[in-house]
Amino acid sequence: MLKRIILSIVFCFYNFSIFSQCAMCKAVIEGGNESVAEGVNNGITYLMVFPYILVGILFYFIYKYRKK
């Protein structure tokens, strides 16, 4: 149990380098400069956050409703 907790803490604070590009975006960006590619990568990651936030809000309201 302690091993699992320590491993979870390490993964929470470890900085992963994530490249969030689909195959089409990657093919288009490979011909451009690095700043454009980084901007597209950051934009894709930014857009991926909103579905998780919406699902989190949904689960919060379901939890709040069932707690009554």
Contacts in CASP RR format, 6 or more apart in sequence:
PFRMAT RR
TARGET T0000
AUTHOR 0000-0000-0000
METHOD contacts of the structure
MODEL  1
MLKRIILSIVFCFYNFSIFSQCAMCKAVIEGGNESVAEGVNNGITYLMVF
PYILVGILFYFIYKYRKK
18 45 0 8 1.000
19 41 0 8 1.000
20 41 0 8 1.000
20 44 0 8 1.000
20 45 0 8 1.000
20 48 0 8 1.000
21 29 0 8 1.000
21 37 0 8 1.000
21 40 0 8 1.000
21 41 0 8 1.000
21 44 0 8 1.000
22 44 0 8 1.000
25 40 0 8 1.000
25 44 0 8 1.000
29 36 0 8 1.000
29 37 0 8 1.000
29 40 0 8 1.000
30 37 0 8 1.000
END
